[in-house]
Amino acid sequence: MQKGGAVYIIASPNRTTLYVGVTSDLGKRIWEHRTKQMPKSFSAQYNCVELVYYRSFDGIEEAIAEEKRIKGGSRRAKEALINALNPDWKDLWLELSVML
């Protein structure tokens, strides 16, 4: 049985820092970032708590491949992904949490 996954980008409130991640449970993972469950992690240290992009996949393998592709790209490419889905860079956490 194949389990789905999601790739996501979270940003610091001033948008200076971006973090790209992959998970099989997007709601739980974003909650962990927002509540800084791992205080020494990159996302906690740079206050990356705003969900600005996410994309779901049928299989975790597809999500991992997309994460690697995004991480390998430039900052400009990451911003283009965000702008295509979320041009105002609003925090999508509320939208996501309603769907959970």
N, C-alpha and C positions, 0 to 999 in steps of 0.2 A: 504494500500500500504506500502510495506516494503522498507526502504531506506538503501542503502549500507553503509559500513564504512571501515575504515582502522586502523590498529595499526601500530605504528612507533616507532623507536628509533632514538633519536638525541644525538650527542656527542659534548663535548667541543673539540676545535681544537687539544689539547694535549691528548685527549682520556681518561682523568682522571675521567670525570663525564659523566654519561649516564642518559637520561630521556626517559621514556616510556610513550606514550600517545595514545589516541584513538580519532578519529574524523570522521565526515561524509563528510568533505571537506578537503582532504589532502593538496592540493595545497595552499589553503587559510591559513590553520593552520600552515604549515611550514613557509610560508611567515611571519605570525605573530611572530613566534619564531625568525626568522632571523632578523627582523626589531625591535625586542624587544618592541612590542606593549604594553606589560605589564611589565614595567621595574623592578617591585618588585617581579616578578615571579621567581620560582626556575630556570627555564631554562635561564632567562635573567641574574640572579645573577651569575650563573656558566658558562655563555657563551656557552650554548648548542645550537649550530646553524647548525651543520652539520648533514644532514639526512644520516644515515648509514644503515638503515633497514626500510622496510615497507612491509606490506602485506595487500591486499584488500580482503574484504568479501562481500557477497551478502547482508547480513543484519547487521545492527549496533549491534544487540544483540550478534552476533558471534564475532564481533570485540571487544566488551566490555569483553566478556568471555576470549578471547585470551590475551587482555591487563592484566587482573587480573592474568592469568596464568604466563605470563612473569614477571610481577612485583613480584610475589610470589617466583620466582626462584632466584638463586644466580647470582652474577656478571659473574661467569664462564659460566653459562647457557646462559646469554644474549650475551656474547662474542661469544659463539658457534653459536647462531642464526645469528649474524652479519657475522661471518666468513664463514658460509655456503652460504650466498647470496652474500656477498661483502668482499672477503678475503683481499682486499687492503684497506678497510675502506675508499674508496673514497666517496666524498660527492655526493649523488644521486640527489641532488636538480636540477642540470642541466638536468639530464635525465628525471626527473619528469616534470619539467617546459616545456620541449619540447612537452610532451604528452598532456598538458593542452590546 
